[in-house]
Amino acid sequence: MRILALDLGTRTGWALFDNGETQSGTWRLATPKEIKAQAAAKRERCCDIRAGRLRSLIEGVGPVDRIYFEDVQFVGSVMQVQLWSSLRAMLWLEACKTMAPRVVAVPVGTLKKFAGKGNADKAYMARAAAARGFFKSEADDNEVDAWLLLQFAIQTDNTI
C-alpha cells in the first residue's frame, strides 16, 4: 500500500507511506523571483508554474493507492484562492490520470483535532508530530502537516 499525503501550497509538504516505510519533505513549487516574473508577464491566471511543477513532482513519486490532502476551506485573498484552486485541480487531474483509487480531502480542523487541539497553531502541530515519533528537526510546518496527515490516513483508512 502506497499513500501520499500533501499540504498544498507554494511550499508543499509531502509524506509518503510505502509498504511500512515513511518518507517526507517539502517541495518548493516556485521561488519568489519566479512568482514575481510570472505576475509581471500577466500569466498568473492561465499557466501558473506551480501547478505544472506539482504535477511533475506527483508523477515522480510513482503510482500510489491513496492521496490525502489538507482541505483548506478559508483563505485570505483572491490570489490564495486562485493558487489553492489550481493546485487542488492539478491534484485531482493527476489522480484521475494515474487511476489512484481514492483521493481524500481532510479539512484543516479535522487534522488539528487529530493532533489534539482543534485550534492548534504551528508550534502545537510540531509538538504533536514529535510526540507521535516525528523527529526531523529541519522540517518546516508544511512537512509537519503532511506527516501528521499521513498518520491520520494510516490510522483512519480501513484498507491499510
C-alpha positions as CSV (number, residue, x, y, z in Angstrom):
1,M,0.0,0.0,0.0
2,R,1.3,3.4,-1.0
3,I,-0.2,6.6,0.4
4,L,0.8,10.1,-0.5
5,A,-0.2,13.0,1.9
6,L,0.1,16.6,0.7
7,D,-0.1,20.0,2.4
8,L,-0.7,22.1,-0.8
9,G,0.9,25.5,-1.3
10,T,3.9,27.2,-2.9
11,R,5.9,25.2,-0.4
12,T,4.0,21.8,-0.5
13,G,4.6,19.4,2.4
14,W,4.6,15.8,1.3
15,A,4.7,12.5,3.2
16,L,4.7,9.0,1.6
17,F,3.8,5.7,3.2
18,D,5.3,2.9,1.1
19,N,4.6,-0.6,2.5
20,G,5.5,0.3,6.0
21,E,8.3,2.9,5.3
22,T,7.7,6.6,5.7
23,Q,9.4,9.5,3.9
24,S,8.6,13.2,4.0
25,G,9.8,16.5,2.8
26,T,8.9,19.8,1.3
27,W,8.6,20.7,-2.4
28,R,9.2,24.3,-3.4
29,L,6.9,24.8,-6.4
30,A,8.3,28.3,-7.2
31,T,10.7,30.9,-5.9
32,P,9.6,34.4,-5.0
33,K,11.5,35.6,-8.1
34,E,9.7,33.2,-10.4
35,I,6.3,34.3,-9.0
36,K,7.1,38.0,-9.5
37,A,8.3,37.3,-13.0
38,Q,5.1,35.4,-13.8
39,A,2.9,38.1,-12.4
40,A,4.8,40.8,-14.3
41,A,4.1,38.8,-17.5
42,K,0.4,38.7,-16.5
43,R,0.3,34.9,-16.8
44,E,-0.7,34.0,-13.2
45,R,-4.3,33.1,-14.2
46,C,-3.6,31.0,-17.3
47,C,-0.5,28.9,-16.6
48,D,0.8,29.1,-13.1
49,I,4.2,27.3,-12.9
50,R,3.3,25.9,-9.5
51,A,0.5,23.7,-10.9
52,G,2.8,22.2,-13.5
53,R,5.6,21.6,-11.0
54,L,3.2,19.9,-8.6
55,R,2.1,17.6,-11.4
56,S,5.7,16.7,-12.2
57,L,6.5,16.0,-8.6
58,I,3.5,13.8,-8.0
59,E,4.4,11.9,-11.2
60,G,7.9,11.4,-9.8
61,V,6.5,9.7,-6.7
62,G,5.2,6.9,-8.9
63,P,1.9,5.1,-8.5
64,V,0.0,5.4,-5.2
65,D,-3.1,3.8,-3.9
66,R,-4.4,6.8,-2.0
67,I,-3.8,10.5,-2.0
68,Y,-4.8,12.5,1.1
69,F,-4.6,16.3,1.1
70,E,-5.3,19.0,3.6
71,D,-8.5,20.7,2.5
72,V,-8.2,24.4,3.1
73,Q,-11.7,25.9,3.2
74,F,-11.0,29.5,4.1
75,V,-8.3,31.7,2.6
76,G,-7.4,35.4,2.9
77,S,-7.1,36.7,-0.6
78,V,-8.2,36.1,-4.2
79,M,-4.7,35.2,-5.2
80,Q,-4.6,32.5,-2.5
81,V,-8.0,31.2,-3.7
82,Q,-6.7,31.0,-7.3
83,L,-3.4,29.3,-6.3
84,W,-5.1,26.8,-4.0
85,S,-7.8,26.0,-6.5
86,S,-5.3,25.4,-9.3
87,L,-3.2,23.1,-7.1
88,R,-6.2,21.2,-6.0
89,A,-7.4,20.8,-9.6
90,M,-4.0,19.6,-10.6
91,L,-4.0,17.0,-7.8
92,W,-7.4,15.7,-8.9
93,L,-6.4,15.5,-12.5
94,E,-3.2,13.7,-11.7
95,A,-5.1,11.3,-9.5
96,C,-7.5,10.6,-12.4
97,K,-4.7,10.1,-14.8
98,T,-2.8,7.7,-12.6
99,M,-6.0,6.0,-11.6
100,A,-5.4,6.4,-7.8
101,P,-8.4,4.6,-6.4
102,R,-9.2,7.3,-3.8
103,V,-8.4,10.9,-3.2
104,V,-9.3,12.1,0.3
105,A,-9.7,15.8,1.3
106,V,-9.2,16.2,5.0
107,P,-10.4,19.5,6.5
108,V,-7.8,21.6,8.4
109,G,-9.9,21.4,11.6
110,T,-10.0,17.6,11.4
111,L,-6.3,17.4,11.1
112,K,-5.8,19.8,14.0
113,K,-8.2,17.8,16.2
114,F,-6.3,14.6,15.2
115,A,-3.2,16.4,16.5
116,G,-5.0,17.0,19.8
117,K,-6.4,20.6,19.6
118,G,-9.0,22.0,17.2
119,N,-7.3,25.4,17.0
120,A,-3.7,24.3,17.1
121,D,-1.0,26.7,15.9
122,K,2.1,25.7,14.1
123,A,4.2,25.1,17.2
124,Y,1.5,22.9,18.7
125,M,1.3,20.8,15.5
126,A,5.1,20.4,15.6
127,R,5.0,19.2,19.2
128,A,2.1,16.8,18.4
129,A,4.1,15.3,15.5
130,A,7.2,14.9,17.8
131,A,5.0,13.2,20.4
132,R,3.9,10.7,17.6
133,G,7.5,10.0,16.6
134,F,8.4,12.6,14.0
135,F,12.0,13.7,14.9
136,K,13.1,15.7,11.9
137,S,14.4,19.0,13.3
138,E,14.9,20.7,10.0
139,A,11.3,20.1,8.9
140,D,9.1,23.1,8.2
141,D,5.4,23.4,9.2
142,N,4.3,22.2,5.7
143,E,6.2,18.9,6.1
144,V,4.9,18.5,9.7
145,D,1.3,18.9,8.5
146,A,1.8,16.4,5.7
147,W,3.4,13.9,8.1
148,L,0.5,14.3,10.5
149,L,-1.9,13.9,7.6
150,L,-0.2,10.7,6.7
151,Q,-0.5,9.4,10.3
152,F,-4.2,10.3,10.1
153,A,-4.6,8.4,6.9
154,I,-2.8,5.3,8.3
155,Q,-5.0,5.3,11.4
156,T,-8.3,6.0,9.7
157,D,-8.1,4.2,6.4
158,N,-9.7,0.8,6.9
159,T,-8.0,-0.8,3.9
160,I,-4.4,-0.5,5.2
